[in-house]
Amino acid sequence: MFSGLPYIYSLLNCLICMWYGTPLISADNLLVTTVNSIGAVFQFVYIIIFLMYAEKAKKVRMIGLSLAVLGIFAIILVGSLQIDDIIMRRFFVGFLSCASLISMFASPLFIIKLVIQTKSVEFMPFYLSLSTFLMSTSFLLYGLFNDDAFIYVPNGIGTILGLIQLILYFYFEGKSRVNSREPLIVSYA
């Protein structure tokens, strides 16, 4: 019943950010490479687990999307290495990384809209909102300390959006328990 698209998109995001952190693209960003390498491994594991339990049609789609992500990443990797000017190469990959991160942080806007419309936080997990806020805040600070706009700009946006999610969560949490609608997963016993 679940979509595997978040895992696919997160994998692409981790791969692009991992590539941005390598010495071939930007100096002194080993932390960015390390964190996103670990993130990419987790996304691969999530995709494999998803494939183990998904219906055949979803398996085929997920495999196709996974191959597309690896193809897109290969194009980015090879394409960026064709840029001889290291500053232009860093700008190219940094821009892609920044755009990928901003779109990832913006994706919960649909959930935020749903929370406001339904006045319920049942579709917005607290720990996901908290981890988004903490992760983006830590990379915001990292980017500021390293004077790297490709890190602090998207993570600054992520920090603001994560804070909005937490504020909404605490504002609507009490109301959600009182006005609880149908559960997300219905069991048929």
C-alpha positions as CSV (number, residue, x, y, z in Angstrom):
1,M,0.0,0.0,0.0
2,F,3.0,2.3,0.3
3,S,4.8,4.2,-2.4
4,G,8.5,3.6,-3.0
5,L,9.0,7.0,-4.6
6,P,10.4,8.7,-1.5
7,Y,13.1,6.1,-1.3
8,I,13.9,6.6,-5.0
9,Y,14.0,10.4,-4.7
10,S,16.1,10.2,-1.5
11,L,18.6,7.9,-3.2
12,L,19.0,10.4,-6.1
13,N,19.3,13.3,-3.6
14,C,22.0,11.4,-1.5
15,L,24.0,10.5,-4.6
16,I,24.1,14.1,-5.9
17,C,25.0,15.5,-2.5
18,M,27.6,12.8,-2.0
19,W,29.2,13.7,-5.3
20,Y,29.1,17.4,-4.4
21,G,31.1,16.6,-1.3
22,T,33.9,14.7,-3.0
23,P,37.3,16.4,-3.5
24,L,36.7,16.3,-7.3
25,I,33.9,18.8,-6.8
26,S,34.4,20.7,-3.6
27,A,37.3,20.8,-1.1
28,D,36.9,20.1,2.6
29,N,33.5,18.6,2.4
30,L,34.3,15.0,3.6
31,L,31.4,15.2,6.1
32,V,28.9,15.8,3.2
33,T,30.3,12.8,1.3
34,T,30.3,10.6,4.3
35,V,26.8,11.4,5.5
36,N,25.3,11.1,2.0
37,S,27.2,7.9,1.3
38,I,25.6,6.4,4.4
39,G,22.2,7.8,3.3
40,A,22.6,6.3,-0.1
41,V,23.3,2.8,1.4
42,F,20.2,3.1,3.6
43,Q,18.1,4.1,0.6
44,F,19.4,1.1,-1.3
45,V,18.5,-1.1,1.6
46,Y,15.0,0.4,1.9
47,I,14.5,-0.1,-1.9
48,I,15.6,-3.7,-1.6
49,I,13.2,-4.3,1.4
50,F,10.4,-2.6,-0.5
51,L,11.1,-4.8,-3.5
52,M,10.9,-7.9,-1.4
53,Y,7.4,-7.2,-0.2
54,A,5.9,-5.2,-3.1
55,E,3.4,-6.5,-5.7
56,K,4.9,-7.5,-9.1
57,A,3.7,-4.3,-10.8
58,K,5.3,-2.1,-8.1
59,K,8.5,-4.2,-8.2
60,V,8.9,-3.6,-12.0
61,R,8.2,0.1,-11.6
62,M,10.7,0.4,-8.7
63,I,13.4,-1.4,-10.5
64,G,12.9,0.8,-13.5
65,L,13.0,4.0,-11.4
66,S,16.1,2.7,-9.6
67,L,17.8,2.2,-12.9
68,A,16.7,5.6,-14.0
69,V,18.1,7.2,-10.9
70,L,21.4,5.4,-11.4
71,G,21.4,6.5,-15.1
72,I,20.7,10.1,-14.1
73,F,23.5,10.0,-11.5
74,A,25.9,8.5,-14.1
75,I,25.1,11.3,-16.5
76,I,25.7,13.9,-13.8
77,L,28.9,12.3,-12.7
78,V,30.3,11.9,-16.3
79,G,28.9,15.2,-17.4
80,S,30.4,17.1,-14.5
81,L,33.8,15.5,-15.0
82,Q,33.8,16.9,-18.6
83,I,33.8,20.4,-17.1
84,D,37.5,21.3,-16.9
85,D,37.1,24.5,-14.9
86,I,36.8,23.3,-11.2
87,I,34.8,26.4,-10.2
88,M,32.2,25.8,-13.0
89,R,32.2,22.1,-12.1
90,R,31.5,23.0,-8.4
91,F,28.8,25.4,-9.5
92,F,27.1,22.9,-11.8
93,V,27.0,20.0,-9.2
94,G,26.3,22.5,-6.3
95,F,23.4,23.9,-8.2
96,L,22.0,20.4,-8.8
97,S,22.6,19.5,-5.2
98,C,20.9,22.7,-4.0
99,A,17.9,22.2,-6.2
100,S,17.6,18.6,-5.1
101,L,17.7,19.5,-1.4
102,I,15.2,22.3,-1.8
103,S,12.7,20.1,-3.6
104,M,13.2,17.4,-0.9
105,F,12.5,19.9,1.9
106,A,9.6,21.4,0.0
107,S,7.8,18.0,-0.5
108,P,6.2,18.1,3.0
109,L,4.4,21.3,1.9
110,F,1.6,19.0,0.6
111,I,1.4,17.4,4.0
112,I,1.4,20.8,5.7
113,K,-1.5,21.8,3.5
114,L,-3.3,18.6,4.5
115,V,-2.6,19.1,8.2
116,I,-4.1,22.7,8.0
117,Q,-7.1,21.5,6.0
118,T,-7.9,18.5,8.2
119,K,-6.6,20.1,11.5
120,S,-5.0,16.7,12.1
121,V,-1.4,15.6,12.3
122,E,-2.1,12.0,11.6
123,F,-0.5,12.3,8.2
124,M,2.7,14.1,9.5
125,P,4.9,11.9,11.7
126,F,6.5,13.8,14.5
127,Y,9.9,12.1,14.4
128,L,10.2,12.7,10.7
129,S,9.5,16.4,11.2
130,L,11.9,16.5,14.2
131,S,14.7,14.7,12.3
132,T,14.2,17.0,9.2
133,F,14.5,20.0,11.5
134,L,17.6,18.8,13.3
135,M,19.4,17.5,10.2
136,S,18.8,20.7,8.2
137,T,19.8,22.9,11.2
138,S,23.0,21.0,11.6
139,F,23.9,21.3,7.9
140,L,22.8,24.9,7.9
141,L,25.4,25.6,10.6
142,Y,28.0,23.4,8.8
143,G,27.4,25.4,5.6
144,L,27.7,28.7,7.4
145,F,30.9,27.7,9.2
146,N,32.4,26.6,5.9
147,D,30.9,29.5,3.9
148,D,29.3,27.1,1.4
149,A,26.1,28.6,0.0
150,F,25.2,25.3,-1.7
151,I,24.9,23.8,1.8
152,Y,23.5,26.6,3.9
153,V,20.9,27.9,1.5
154,P,18.9,24.7,1.0
155,N,19.4,23.7,4.6
156,G,18.3,27.1,5.8
157,I,15.0,26.6,3.8
158,G,14.8,23.0,5.3
159,T,15.3,24.4,8.8
160,I,12.4,26.9,8.3
161,L,10.1,24.3,6.8
162,G,11.0,21.8,9.6
163,L,10.2,24.4,12.2
164,I,6.9,25.1,10.5
165,Q,6.1,21.4,10.6
166,L,7.0,21.2,14.3
167,I,4.9,24.3,15.2
168,L,1.9,22.8,13.2
169,Y,2.4,19.5,14.9
170,F,2.2,20.9,18.4
171,Y,-0.6,23.3,17.5
172,F,-2.8,20.5,16.0
173,E,-1.6,17.6,18.1
174,G,-4.2,18.0,20.8
175,K,-7.0,18.7,18.3
176,S,-6.0,15.6,16.4
177,R,-6.5,13.2,19.3
178,V,-9.9,14.7,20.0
179,N,-11.1,14.9,16.4
180,S,-9.4,11.7,15.2
181,R,-10.7,10.5,11.9
182,E,-10.1,7.1,10.4
183,P,-6.7,5.4,11.0
184,L,-4.2,5.4,8.2
185,I,-4.1,1.6,8.0
186,V,-7.3,-0.3,8.4
187,S,-7.0,-3.9,9.7
188,Y,-9.6,-6.3,8.6
189,A,-9.9,-8.9,11.4
